[in-house]
Amino acid sequence: MSARDRDRAAGRCEREPEKVLEILRSQRVEVLPSLSTIRACFRRVDGRRRYAKKKQEKARKVEELTFAGGELLLAAEQETRAVGALTDAV
């Protein structure tokens, strides 16, 4: 396995426009993009990758609510007065 194949398998992107042109030439592509077009594509992909990474991090973020259960019980008690009635009966 070549170094380039290992990089591709590892998910690393080649960021050298000259290498991209070499690959396209080896594939006999007739109309080659300019170096600035290739760089623009890399920037766009990098931006998408950063956005996806931020989105994943935001989805994994867990906010700890220490009194959430107690607040829910208090709200239910104020609404129904069930616990108060039970303690008055006992």
Buried (B, 14 or more C-beta within 10 A) or exposed (E): EEEEEEEEEEEEEBEEBEEBBEEBEEEEEEEEBEEEEBBEEBEEEEEEEEEEEEEEEEEEEEEEEEEEEEEEEEEEEEEEEEEEEEEEEE
